[in-house]
């Protein structure tokens, strides 16, 4: 019985390591974007304090399972799906729930943002109001 348990555990750990390895390889295909570059691109469309933008960029990257320097404001969430970890749709659901709970007082409800910049703007706006 313990041999079966050890084998199953080893298989599960191996699968997780393999998935993380694949994700790290695919994310390398995205260009790295410094905080300054990110802020310049972001400020072309939105007016949010720099500290809030960078904080939400970190949160979004962690939620999507991507390195933060791989996110750019003009990237669509649909494009990022192929670079993210297994469970990307679950992560999007979590983001959607976070936005809904943070902006519960806002009416009317808007459609879910489609780009990284829009998500960051919505998150920062919701955090300021809560």
C-alpha positions in Angstrom: 0.0 0.0 0.0 2.8 2.5 0.9 4.5 1.7 -2.4 1.4 2.8 -4.3 1.1 6.0 -2.2 4.8 6.8 -2.8 4.4 6.1 -6.5 1.3 8.3 -6.8 3.0 11.1 -4.9 6.1 11.0 -7.1 3.9 11.0 -10.2 1.9 14.1 -8.9 5.1 16.0 -8.0 6.6 15.1 -11.4 3.5 16.4 -13.2 3.6 19.7 -11.3 7.3 20.2 -12.0 6.8 19.4 -15.7 3.8 21.9 -16.0 5.8 24.6 -14.3 8.8 23.9 -16.6 6.5 24.2 -19.7 5.0 27.4 -18.4 8.4 29.0 -17.7 9.6 28.0 -21.2 6.5 29.4 -22.9 6.6 32.7 -20.9 10.2 33.3 -22.1 8.8 33.9 -25.6 7.1 37.1 -24.3 9.4 40.2 -24.3 10.5 41.5 -20.9 9.1 44.9 -20.0 10.7 47.1 -17.3 8.5 49.0 -14.8 9.4 52.3 -16.5 8.5 50.9 -20.0 5.3 49.5 -18.6 4.3 52.8 -17.0 5.0 54.8 -20.2 2.7 52.5 -22.2 0.1 52.4 -19.5 0.0 56.2 -19.1 -0.9 56.6 -22.8 -4.4 55.4 -22.0 -5.0 55.6 -18.2 -4.3 58.0 -15.4 -3.5 55.9 -12.3 -0.8 56.6 -9.7 2.4 54.7 -10.5 2.6 52.8 -7.2 -1.0 51.5 -7.7 -0.2 50.4 -11.3 2.9 48.5 -10.3 1.1 46.9 -7.3 -1.7 45.7 -9.5 0.7 44.5 -12.1 2.4 42.3 -9.5 -1.0 41.0 -8.3 -2.2 40.2 -11.9 1.1 38.4 -12.7 0.9 36.3 -9.6 -2.8 35.5 -10.3 -2.1 34.5 -13.9 1.1 32.6 -13.0 3.3 34.7 -15.2 6.5 36.7 -14.4 5.5 40.4 -13.9 8.0 41.6 -16.4 6.2 39.7 -19.1 3.0 41.7 -18.8 2.4 44.7 -21.0 -0.6 47.0 -20.9 -1.6 46.3 -24.5 -1.6 42.5 -24.2 -5.0 40.9 -24.2 -5.9 38.3 -21.7 -6.8 35.9 -24.5 -3.3 36.2 -25.9 -1.7 35.6 -22.5 -3.7 32.3 -22.1 -1.2 30.4 -24.2 1.7 31.5 -22.0 0.1 31.0 -18.6 -0.2 28.0 -16.3 -2.8 25.3 -16.4 -5.9 26.8 -14.7 -5.8 30.1 -16.6 -9.6 30.2 -16.7 -9.9 29.6 -13.0 -7.5 32.5 -12.5 -9.6 34.7 -14.7 -12.7 33.7 -12.7 -10.8 34.7 -9.5 -10.0 38.1 -11.1 -13.6 38.6 -12.1 -14.8 37.8 -8.6 -12.2 40.1 -7.1 -13.4 43.0 -9.4 -17.0 42.3 -8.6 -16.5 42.2 -4.9 -14.3 45.3 -4.8 -16.7 47.3 -7.0 -19.9 46.1 -5.5 -21.0 49.6 -4.9 -20.4 50.7 -8.5 -23.3 50.7 -10.9 -23.8 50.0 -13.7 -21.7 46.8 -14.0 -19.2 47.0 -16.9 -18.0 44.1 -19.1 -14.9 42.3 -17.9 -11.8 44.0 -19.1 -10.0 42.4 -22.0 -6.4 43.8 -21.8 -3.8 43.8 -19.0 -4.0 47.6 -18.9 -7.8 47.6 -18.5 -7.6 45.0 -15.7 -5.0 47.0 -13.8 -7.0 50.2 -14.2 -10.2 48.5 -12.9 -8.4 46.9 -10.0 -6.7 50.1 -9.0 -9.9 52.1 -9.3 -11.8 49.5 -7.2 -9.1 49.5 -4.5 -9.2 53.3 -4.3 -12.9 53.3 -3.8 -13.0 50.5 -1.2 
